[in-house]
């Protein structure tokens, strides 16, 4: 009988009609590589509350990966009956960014550095796929994950127009990684990112580092859900060596 990891890959192969062989990991940043989502969520909530919007920080885990304008429009449409223009978007997003930076340094997610080193040692390419445009985080990647992500293998908020849950970010990640969907794995932590990975046709692994129930990730289409990076690390070799 297959173990849960092998069984999930076999189901993916049957669904996609392809042979899985890992060549690249496409990883989100906030909540996967960095323990930063709690700061993003708090910054969003405080900013939107300042605009007269009723909301709680944990709500923003459900919106993680959207463009800033798309996130703002959800709340403005709901509470004010209108969408924001570009000028308002710039002002509100700048305030959110200011609040985020004020929280200070976001530490690497526990276990993520060891996981990414194992991936590098196995000769697997790593591609960053994030909806973030926070320079304070993007500038830290090389220092915290040396030699893992090359400048040409990063998809950020500056590269995408649609954002998650659209497949666009991960399709761009496949292009930058030079791999087909059946030769990649998406690492995500939030429902919209999971939906984006699935929409791009990629085997999608969720690590539930936030406050959402596992069901939110499973219902979004995650092929596997792990409670933390340490749990994924213990199973990663099964994914790396599958069909090798």
C-alpha angles and dihedrals in degrees: 000000000000119000116239094266095049091043091053092050091049090052089050092051091050092048094047098035093229143108113253119222119160117236103146141025115214106201133190115221112212110068093005109055095015134035088229106116093088088061094045090050094048092046092050093048094049092046095049092044086056087058091055094261120141110225145130128229095244090061090070093065085072090055098044110133098028119119114262092250093050091052093048092047092056091061098037091050091049099044105023102028095235144077126246125251124229094265092053091046092054092048096047095043091049089054091048090050091049092053091046093052090048090065089068131218119006110215123224111269109265108265096009097106092052091047094051092047089054090051091050092047089053090057094248116147117237123215123185114222113180139152089214124112096178106131089198088069100034091054090055098058098089093044095051098032103031115196094357103101122035119206090250092054099063127100111191140165087277091063104047134067103186103034127193136356084039113088091236098098094051094041086055088047090055090051093050091046092048093229140122121242092256090057097056143069126209118216111203141158106194136057099248092051090049090051090050093051092048091046088055089055095246129140100256125208119190124202109197101218095148138064098274121110117253087246090068089062096040092049089051087060106263112168091208133012123202126186095224145350093268090060091050091047090057090055102035095096090062088059094042095050098041109125092001 
